[in-house]
Amino acid sequence: MKLIKRFILNRPAEKRLAYFYGMVATDEQVWLLRDENGDFLLLEDDEDYPFLLPVWPSRSFAEMEAANLDESYEAFNIPLSIFLDDLLVDIENDGGATAIFPNENDTTIQKRDEIKEMIRNL
């Protein structure tokens, strides 16, 4: 199973994006990482946003990312409705955006309205 997960993780950003939305629409949850203080893992983006909130479609993908980090992070999930209606509102109010299912090569960056539209169209 791990080999399949690595294959999916190494796909181009647009393929991971489609996989992400398929999983999220079915499970109605997203996965994030937080440290022992409860702070989210945030990525820096030098171009359009001061930071990005990375999200994954399942625990196993979030844990794979956590294993590659220098600091200790744990995977946790939140319901899709809270993610869209609360967390993303706060993230965007602070100037951030979302990194959908990132890997070390690329990611798709989306704002709340784009994410809501993608889910609505599934």
MDTraj code that builds the backbone (N, CA, C; nanometers):
import mdtraj as md
import numpy as np

residues = "MET LYS LEU ILE LYS ARG PHE ILE LEU ASN ARG PRO ALA GLU LYS ARG LEU ALA TYR PHE TYR GLY MET VAL ALA THR ASP GLU GLN VAL TRP LEU LEU ARG ASP GLU ASN GLY ASP PHE LEU LEU LEU GLU ASP ASP GLU ASP TYR PRO PHE LEU LEU PRO VAL TRP PRO SER ARG SER PHE ALA GLU MET GLU ALA ALA ASN LEU ASP GLU SER TYR GLU ALA PHE ASN ILE PRO LEU SER ILE PHE LEU ASP ASP LEU LEU VAL ASP ILE GLU ASN ASP GLY GLY ALA THR ALA ILE PHE PRO ASN GLU ASN ASP THR THR ILE GLN LYS ARG ASP GLU ILE LYS GLU MET ILE ARG ASN LEU".split()
xyz = np.array([
    [0.0827, -0.1206, 0.0000],
    [0.0000, 0.0000, 0.0000],
    [0.0866, 0.1263, 0.0000],
    [0.1968, 0.1223, 0.0707],
    [0.2837, 0.2388, 0.0770],
    [0.3383, 0.2757, -0.0616],
    [0.3639, 0.1761, -0.1443],
    [0.4128, 0.2012, -0.2795],
    [0.3090, 0.2784, -0.3615],
    [0.1836, 0.2423, -0.3477],
    [0.0756, 0.3131, -0.4173],
    [0.0676, 0.4574, -0.3685],
    [0.0791, 0.4779, -0.2379],
    [0.0736, 0.6139, -0.1807],
    [0.1895, 0.6978, -0.2343],
    [0.3084, 0.6389, -0.2413],
    [0.4228, 0.7133, -0.2942],
    [0.4030, 0.7480, -0.4422],
    [0.3438, 0.6572, -0.5162],
    [0.3136, 0.6834, -0.6570],
    [0.2191, 0.8027, -0.6683],
    [0.1128, 0.8030, -0.5895],
    [0.0162, 0.9134, -0.5917],
    [0.0841, 1.0439, -0.5502],
    [0.1644, 1.0388, -0.4448],
    [0.2317, 1.1580, -0.3946],
    [0.3281, 1.2172, -0.4972],
    [0.3855, 1.1339, -0.5811],
    [0.4811, 1.1816, -0.6809],
    [0.4175, 1.2238, -0.8130],
    [0.2858, 1.2148, -0.8243],
    [0.2153, 1.2588, -0.9457],
    [0.2230, 1.4109, -0.9568],
    [0.2019, 1.4666, -1.0753],
    [0.1995, 1.6127, -1.0916],
    [0.0872, 1.6766, -1.0081],
    [0.1022, 1.8038, -0.9797],
    [0.0083, 1.8756, -0.8923],
    [-0.1366, 1.8620, -0.9375],
    [-0.1634, 1.8701, -1.0684],
    [-0.3032, 1.8634, -1.1151],
    [-0.3637, 1.7250, -1.0917],
    [-0.2819, 1.6200, -1.0969],
    [-0.3317, 1.4840, -1.0694],
    [-0.3591, 1.4669, -0.9200],
    [-0.2705, 1.5220, -0.8361],
    [-0.2933, 1.5155, -0.6911],
    [-0.4148, 1.5983, -0.6524],
    [-0.4353, 1.7091, -0.7218],
    [-0.5520, 1.7932, -0.6954],
    [-0.6810, 1.7147, -0.7182],
    [-0.6899, 1.6439, -0.8289],
    [-0.8084, 1.5632, -0.8582],
    [-0.8268, 1.4539, -0.7532],
    [-0.7185, 1.3895, -0.7141],
    [-0.7252, 1.2854, -0.6106],
    [-0.7729, 1.3457, -0.4783],
    [-0.7180, 1.4609, -0.4424],
    [-0.7549, 1.5297, -0.3190],
    [-0.9054, 1.5547, -0.3145],
    [-0.9592, 1.6145, -0.4205],
    [-1.1015, 1.6481, -0.4193],
    [-1.1901, 1.5240, -0.4199],
    [-1.1479, 1.4194, -0.4858],
    [-1.2239, 1.2954, -0.4818],
    [-1.2327, 1.2393, -0.3413],
    [-1.1219, 1.2393, -0.2705],
    [-1.1181, 1.1879, -0.1330],
    [-1.1946, 1.2791, -0.0375],
    [-1.1726, 1.4081, -0.0490],
    [-1.2355, 1.5037, 0.0426],
    [-1.3873, 1.5053, 0.0249],
    [-1.4326, 1.4962, -0.0974],
    [-1.5773, 1.4949, -0.1226],
    [-1.6407, 1.3696, -0.0633],
    [-1.5698, 1.2584, -0.0659],
    [-1.6212, 1.1329, -0.0111],
    [-1.6157, 1.1319, 0.1407],
    [-1.4989, 1.1695, 0.1969],
    [-1.4780, 1.1608, 0.3421],
    [-1.5299, 1.2826, 0.4182],
    [-1.5491, 1.3936, 0.3487],
    [-1.5941, 1.5202, 0.4076],
    [-1.5048, 1.5659, 0.5220],
    [-1.3744, 1.5509, 0.5018],
    [-1.2754, 1.5982, 0.5977],
    [-1.1447, 1.6265, 0.5258],
    [-1.0624, 1.7107, 0.5874],
    [-0.9288, 1.7361, 0.5362],
    [-0.8304, 1.7091, 0.6493],
    [-0.7061, 1.6845, 0.6112],
    [-0.6010, 1.6530, 0.7069],
    [-0.4954, 1.7615, 0.7062],
    [-0.4509, 1.7975, 0.8259],
    [-0.3500, 1.9002, 0.8445],
    [-0.2446, 1.8467, 0.9405],
    [-0.1408, 1.9268, 0.9631],
    [-0.0385, 1.8934, 1.0611],
    [-0.0309, 2.0036, 1.1653],
    [-0.0066, 1.9626, 1.2923],
    [0.0118, 2.0593, 1.4003],
    [0.1252, 2.0120, 1.4902],
    [0.1896, 2.1088, 1.5551],
    [0.2990, 2.0750, 1.6462],
    [0.2434, 2.0524, 1.7860],
    [0.3341, 2.0310, 1.8833],
    [0.2881, 1.9998, 2.0191],
    [0.2161, 2.1161, 2.0865],
    [0.2332, 2.2378, 2.0345],
    [0.1616, 2.3547, 2.0874],
    [0.0257, 2.3746, 2.0207],
    [-0.0047, 2.2898, 1.9218],
    [-0.1307, 2.3027, 1.8497],
    [-0.1238, 2.3980, 1.7320],
    [-0.0032, 2.4477, 1.7011],
    [0.0137, 2.5394, 1.5877],
    [0.0202, 2.4602, 1.4578],
    [-0.0483, 2.5099, 1.3567],
    [-0.0495, 2.4443, 1.2262],
    [0.0863, 2.4542, 1.1585],
    [0.1181, 2.3527, 1.0789],
    [0.2303, 2.3634, 0.9877],
    [0.1900, 2.4630, 0.8798],
    [0.2724, 2.5633, 0.8584],
    [0.2497, 2.6623, 0.7530],
    [0.3729, 2.6651, 0.6646],
    [0.3507, 2.6853, 0.5374],
    [0.4586, 2.6945, 0.4403],
    [0.4745, 2.8392, 0.3984],
    [0.5969, 2.8787, 0.3707],
    [0.6214, 3.0138, 0.3212],
    [0.6038, 3.0159, 0.1702],
    [0.5465, 3.1260, 0.1210],
    [0.5309, 3.1456, -0.0230],
    [0.5817, 3.2851, -0.0543],
    [0.6884, 3.2935, -0.1290],
    [0.7527, 3.4223, -0.1555],
    [0.6799, 3.5075, -0.2577],
    [0.5846, 3.4510, -0.3292],
    [0.5246, 3.5255, -0.4388],
    [0.3988, 3.6018, -0.3993],
    [0.2870, 3.5326, -0.3864],
    [0.1592, 3.6013, -0.3704],
    [0.1056, 3.6067, -0.2277],
    [0.1501, 3.5154, -0.1419],
    [0.0932, 3.5056, -0.0077],
    [0.2056, 3.4959, 0.0949],
    [0.1836, 3.5538, 0.2139],
    [0.2878, 3.5435, 0.3168],
    [0.3041, 3.4008, 0.3706],
    [0.1979, 3.3198, 0.3606],
    [0.2067, 3.1810, 0.4055],
    [0.0990, 3.0977, 0.3377],
    [0.1209, 2.9668, 0.3404],
    [0.0249, 2.8709, 0.2853],
    [-0.0065, 2.7663, 0.3917],
    [-0.1317, 2.7260, 0.3975],
    [-0.1750, 2.6179, 0.4856],
    [-0.1816, 2.4908, 0.4016],
    [-0.0898, 2.3946, 0.4243],
    [-0.0952, 2.2707, 0.3462],
    [-0.2030, 2.1769, 0.3997],
    [-0.2725, 2.1108, 0.3085],
    [-0.3764, 2.0139, 0.3453],
    [-0.3593, 1.8874, 0.2622],
    [-0.4014, 1.7755, 0.3204],
    [-0.3879, 1.6449, 0.2561],
    [-0.5215, 1.5729, 0.2576],
    [-0.5394, 1.4750, 0.1682],
    [-0.6666, 1.4039, 0.1580],
    [-0.6846, 1.2916, 0.2592],
    [-0.5759, 1.2502, 0.3262],
    [-0.5885, 1.1404, 0.4232],
    [-0.4777, 1.1491, 0.5272],
    [-0.4976, 1.0765, 0.6360],
    [-0.3993, 1.0727, 0.7444],
    [-0.2633, 1.0238, 0.6922],
    [-0.2646, 0.9184, 0.6129],
    [-0.1380, 0.8593, 0.5702],
    [-0.0524, 0.9580, 0.4909],
    [-0.1125, 1.0388, 0.4054],
    [-0.0346, 1.1373, 0.3292],
    [0.0187, 1.2474, 0.4211],
    [-0.0612, 1.2920, 0.5160],
    [-0.0146, 1.3933, 0.6114],
    [0.0996, 1.3374, 0.6961],
    [0.0878, 1.2130, 0.7383],
    [0.1936, 1.1513, 0.8185],
    [0.3217, 1.1306, 0.7375],
    [0.3083, 1.1012, 0.6086],
    [0.4265, 1.0894, 0.5239],
    [0.5014, 1.2225, 0.5197],
    [0.4282, 1.3326, 0.5120],
    [0.4914, 1.4645, 0.5123],
    [0.5549, 1.4930, 0.6480],
    [0.4842, 1.4619, 0.7555],
    [0.5361, 1.4865, 0.8902],
    [0.6678, 1.4122, 0.9132],
    [0.6812, 1.2938, 0.8573],
    [0.8031, 1.2140, 0.8735],
    [0.9232, 1.2802, 0.8069],
    [0.8996, 1.3693, 0.7110],
    [1.0079, 1.4363, 0.6399],
    [1.0492, 1.5695, 0.7026],
    [0.9813, 1.6106, 0.8080],
    [1.0077, 1.7410, 0.8689],
    [1.1081, 1.7305, 0.9830],
    [1.1805, 1.8391, 1.0082],
    [1.2776, 1.8419, 1.1176],
    [1.2089, 1.8464, 1.2536],
    [1.0974, 1.9166, 1.2620],
    [1.0234, 1.9265, 1.3874],
    [0.9154, 1.8190, 1.3927],
    [0.8626, 1.7967, 1.5124],
    [0.7603, 1.6938, 1.5307],
    [0.6209, 1.7524, 1.5070],
    [0.5487, 1.6922, 1.4139],
    [0.4118, 1.7314, 1.3840],
    [0.3230, 1.6076, 1.3853],
    [0.1969, 1.6281, 1.4240],
    [0.1007, 1.5183, 1.4194],
    [-0.0093, 1.5513, 1.3199],
    [-0.0590, 1.4465, 1.2558],
    [-0.1690, 1.4628, 1.1599],
    [-0.3006, 1.4671, 1.2372],
    [-0.3899, 1.5525, 1.1924],
    [-0.5244, 1.5569, 1.2497],
    [-0.6213, 1.5998, 1.1409],
    [-0.7468, 1.5634, 1.1597],
    [-0.8474, 1.5976, 1.0592],
    [-0.9486, 1.6945, 1.1156],
    [-1.0095, 1.7695, 1.0254],
    [-1.1224, 1.8546, 1.0629],
    [-1.2324, 1.8342, 0.9586],
    [-1.3563, 1.8477, 1.0023],
    [-1.4667, 1.8339, 0.9070],
    [-1.4564, 1.9383, 0.7957],
    [-1.4967, 1.8994, 0.6785],
    [-1.4900, 1.9864, 0.5623],
    [-1.5648, 2.1170, 0.5860],
    [-1.6811, 2.1110, 0.6493],
    [-1.7600, 2.2329, 0.6727],
    [-1.6856, 2.3318, 0.7615],
    [-1.6174, 2.2854, 0.8653],
    [-1.5405, 2.3744, 0.9533],
    [-1.4185, 2.4285, 0.8791],
    [-1.3569, 2.3450, 0.7995],
    [-1.2429, 2.3883, 0.7182],
    [-1.2833, 2.5036, 0.6270],
    [-1.3948, 2.4870, 0.5563],
    [-1.4389, 2.5886, 0.4604],
    [-1.4944, 2.7138, 0.5261],
    [-1.5757, 2.6964, 0.6293],
    [-1.6504, 2.8095, 0.6843],
    [-1.5825, 2.8815, 0.7999],
    [-1.4834, 2.8180, 0.8602],
    [-1.4148, 2.8816, 0.9724],
    [-1.2648, 2.8984, 0.9473],
    [-1.1962, 2.7859, 0.9322],
    [-1.0504, 2.7904, 0.9207],
    [-1.0033, 2.8699, 0.7995],
    [-1.0599, 2.8436, 0.6828],
    [-1.0144, 2.9160, 0.5632],
    [-1.0484, 3.0646, 0.5676],
    [-1.1566, 3.0991, 0.6335],
    [-1.1891, 3.2417, 0.6503],
    [-1.0777, 3.3091, 0.7313],
    [-1.0358, 3.2446, 0.8414],
    [-0.9283, 3.3001, 0.9242],
    [-0.7961, 3.3058, 0.8480],
    [-0.7650, 3.1995, 0.7744],
    [-0.6398, 3.1948, 0.6981],
    [-0.6367, 3.3088, 0.5964],
    [-0.7454, 3.3284, 0.5242],
    [-0.7481, 3.4340, 0.4224],
    [-0.7521, 3.5735, 0.4840],
    [-0.8167, 3.5876, 0.5993],
    [-0.8153, 3.7173, 0.6674],
    [-0.6741, 3.7567, 0.7089],
    [-0.5887, 3.6560, 0.7323],
    [-0.4485, 3.6811, 0.7668],
    [-0.3588, 3.6883, 0.6434],
    [-0.4178, 3.6803, 0.5244],
    [-0.3422, 3.6953, 0.4002],
    [-0.2935, 3.5659, 0.3379],
    [-0.3278, 3.4519, 0.3963],
    [-0.2789, 3.3240, 0.3461],
    [-0.3707, 3.2595, 0.2444],
    [-0.3261, 3.1453, 0.1959],
    [-0.4027, 3.0626, 0.1026],
    [-0.3734, 2.9167, 0.1369],
    [-0.4279, 2.8260, 0.0586],
    [-0.4158, 2.6833, 0.0857],
    [-0.3283, 2.6149, -0.0181],
    [-0.2364, 2.5316, 0.0292],
    [-0.1545, 2.4470, -0.0580],
    [-0.2207, 2.3097, -0.0588],
    [-0.2804, 2.2740, -0.1712],
    [-0.3556, 2.1496, -0.1824],
    [-0.2612, 2.0332, -0.2112],
    [-0.2535, 1.9383, -0.1170],
    [-0.1798, 1.8127, -0.1335],
    [-0.0392, 1.8373, -0.1896],
    [0.0426, 1.9163, -0.1165],
    [0.1757, 1.9494, -0.1681],
    [0.2723, 1.8304, -0.1628],
    [0.3717, 1.8356, -0.2478],
    [0.4878, 1.7476, -0.2350],
    [0.6106, 1.8359, -0.2472],
    [0.7278, 1.7783, -0.2512],
    [0.8486, 1.8607, -0.2535],
    [0.8732, 1.9268, -0.3885],
    [0.7990, 1.8887, -0.4911],
    [0.8196, 1.9447, -0.6247],
    [0.7241, 2.0574, -0.6599],
    [0.5962, 2.0420, -0.6258],
    [0.4972, 2.1415, -0.6664],
    [0.3701, 2.1281, -0.5833],
    [0.2836, 2.2244, -0.5990],
    [0.1532, 2.2212, -0.5332],
    [0.0588, 2.3145, -0.6081],
    [-0.0691, 2.2961, -0.5841],
    [-0.1697, 2.3874, -0.6361],
    [-0.2123, 2.4770, -0.5208],
    [-0.2075, 2.6067, -0.5432],
    [-0.2477, 2.7028, -0.4411],
    [-0.3878, 2.7506, -0.4747],
    [-0.4765, 2.7415, -0.3760],
    [-0.6143, 2.7847, -0.3983],
    [-0.6660, 2.8658, -0.2805],
    [-0.7596, 2.9524, -0.3121],
    [-0.8310, 3.0306, -0.2116],
    [-0.9627, 2.9593, -0.1798],
    [-1.0267, 3.0048, -0.0759],
    [-1.1499, 2.9435, -0.0261],
    [-1.2575, 2.9320, -0.1343],
    [-1.2800, 3.0377, -0.2105],
    [-1.3846, 3.0343, -0.3131],
    [-1.3570, 2.9276, -0.4192],
    [-1.2306, 2.9120, -0.4564],
    [-1.1946, 2.8094, -0.5546],
    [-1.2191, 2.6690, -0.4983],
    [-1.1850, 2.6502, -0.3723],
    [-1.2043, 2.5193, -0.3089],
    [-1.3531, 2.4879, -0.2998],
    [-1.4312, 2.5843, -0.2573],
    [-1.5767, 2.5626, -0.2479],
    [-1.6362, 2.5297, -0.3850],
    [-1.5898, 2.5983, -0.4879],
    [-1.6403, 2.5741, -0.6229],
    [-1.6036, 2.4335, -0.6712],
    [-1.4811, 2.3909, -0.6455],
    [-1.4382, 2.2560, -0.6870],
    [-1.5246, 2.1500, -0.6192],
    [-1.5502, 2.1664, -0.4912],
    [-1.6312, 2.0687, -0.4176],
    [-1.7751, 2.0719, -0.4655],
    [-1.8269, 2.1894, -0.4927],
    [-1.9645, 2.2027, -0.5391],
    [-1.9837, 2.1323, -0.6745],
    [-1.8800, 2.1316, -0.7565],
    [-1.8896, 2.0744, -0.8903],
    [-1.8693, 1.9228, -0.8943],
    [-1.8400, 1.8632, -0.7802],
    [-1.8214, 1.7164, -0.7791],
    [-1.9523, 1.6435, -0.7729],
])
top = md.Topology()
chain = top.add_chain()
for i, resn in enumerate(residues, 1):
    res = top.add_residue(resn, chain, resSeq=i)
    for name in ("N", "CA", "C"):
        top.add_atom(name, md.element.get_by_symbol(name[0]), res)
traj = md.Trajectory(xyz[None], top)
